[in-house]
Amino acid sequence: MAQLTIRVPDELASDVKAHAVASRRSVNSWVTAVLEAAVNPELAGSEAERLRARLARAGLLAVPERAGVTAPDAAAVRRARRRAGRGTPLSALVVEDRR
């Protein structure tokens, strides 16, 4: 496990300690959660979502690069949704296979 050493103003260090105590976590655990929420878009949960929202408002949210990944065309998504569910129901396939 890697270790980071950072310098922060005394007031910030006090605030970090207070937030950690308030959430019943160690300072290390709290800071790790903050950093993880800032860089990991896969995190879910209301605490992480609130933190990510605050970081985004402050302009500090790290957005991972997704080279070559683009959102699907909205029209194509609508067409796919219309077609979805029109095939043979899974239950019919199971019954058919049991005969």
BELUR-V100442 format. One record per helix or strand of 2 or more residues. SS is the DSSP state (~ for helix, > for strand). FROM is the first residue (numbers start at 0). TO is the last residue. Records with the same first field share a line. If there is no record, write none. Layout:
SS=FROM-TO  FROM-TO
This chain:
~=9-21  26-38  45-56  73-82  89-97
